[in-house]
Amino acid sequence: MRQHYALGCILVILAATCWGFIGLFGTKLNQAGFSGLEVASLRVTTAAVFLLAISPLFLKSLRQFQLKQLPMLTLQSVFGVMMMTVFFFLAVQQIGVALAVALLYTAPIWSLLLARLLLDEQLTALGIGLTCLTVIGVALCLNSQEPINPMGIVYGLASGFCYSCYGVLGKKAINNNPPVLVLYSSVLISGIIMSATPIFHQAIAHLNHHFSWNLVAVILGIALFSTLLPYALYTKALTWMPATRAQTLTIFEPVTAVLLAAFLLKEPLVAIQFVGIGLILVSSVLNALQKPTAHIKPSTQQA
């Protein structure tokens, strides 16, 4: 039990680190002329195409799909993947990356509420305190001096709510499905919907007009390294730990984003950001060291 829980923590931290590269890949695509929403559409649809290509490797797990599971899996995909991505990049356009990411990481608070309502996970004073500490850390770490646009704030909060839905609805879905099936449904449903939008067709037209292998490499990076790999790790981790605990550990994503911005994009770190990083790391470690909830059991289903 404890061994599985510890492994789950490691998988979530690795997933969060991979997600932290989204800003780096997204910046490269923005510099090439792609809009934020075009980047979002390329991210999801490319990941979906890759999953379809390797689906013969996972036929055993995929055959366990039952039509009655479709509503829950669809909700998890639409809210946790597609709408989170859309709202996040809309927020980026309105208020900038720093504040958008800070608002995205209100997700642990939403996750506490949703997990209590949908999964009957118990709220503890320590858990609530650590969640608040992580949110404060993110606010300090990603402090923005940009003018605040009210709609950008709404989009950012909406992205945080949808982000929490991936973990909470994913935990509910994974109780009756193998992790691979949940991963496939999460990405494929969103990919199919996004591929039918004008935004995706605009992105493909832009890629054809400005084609280069460097652009292809960046698109594959954001789709595989910063989408499929972290979602696979995170989904597997949900079989071994509560959704609220997993959501809090994803706070390593903004830490990764800030460090990449400092060392690769040459964005300077100020003292207040170091304080934020420290709060995030302390709260995440304390969260991981808590004893796992008694009623959480390792999944018997295999990926």
C-alpha positions, 0 to 999 in steps of 0.5 A: 500500500505505502509502496504503491502510494510512494510510486504514485507520488513520483509519477505525479511529480514526473507528469507535472515536470513534463507539463511544465514544458508546455510554456516553452513549446508554446512560446516557440510556436507563438514565435512562429505565428501560431495563436494560442488556440491554434497551439491548443488544437495542435497539441490535442489533435496530434496526441490523438493521432499518435494514440490511434497509431499505437492503439493495436498495442493496447487492444486488450485494455481497450476492449474493456470499454462499455457503452454505458461508460461513455458519459463519464469518460466524455465528461472527463475528456471534454472538461479535463482536457479540451476545455482546460486547454481552451480556457487556459490559452484564452487566459494567456491571450488576455492576461499573459502566461504568468497570471494565467498559470497562477489562476490555473493552479487554483485547481487544488481548491476546486479539487478539494470541493469536487472530490468531497462531492463526487468521491466522498474523500474526506477534508482535513485541516492539514490538507486544506492548509497545504492546498492554500499554501501551494496556491500562495506559493504559485501566486508569488512564484508567478507574480505578474505586473500586467494589467488585469483583464476581468475576462482573463481572470474568468478564463483563468479560473475556469481553466483551474476548475476544468483542470481539477475535473481531470483528476476528480472525474478521472479518479471516478472513471478509473474505478471501473476502467484500466488506466489505458482506456481512461487515457485514450478516452481523455485524449481521443474524444477531445482530439476528435472534437478539436479536429472538427473546429475551424481553429484546427484547420487554420493551424494546419493551413499555417503549418503548410504555409510555414512548414519546417522540420523544426516546427514539426519537432516542437509540435511533436514535443508538445503533443507527446512529451507535454501531453501524452506522457504526463497524462499517462503517468498521472492517470496511472498514479490515480489508481494508487492515491486520492485525487486531491493529493495527486492534484496538489503534487502537480504544483511542480509544473509551475516550478518547472515552468519558472526555471525553464523561463529563467534558464532557457528563455532568459526571463529573470527570477526575482526574490519573491519568486524564489519564496514562491518556489520554496513554499510550493516545494515545502507544501508538496513534500509535506503533502506527499508525506501524509499517510494515504487515505485508508479507503484508497486501494491499489487498482487491480486492473493493469495498463 
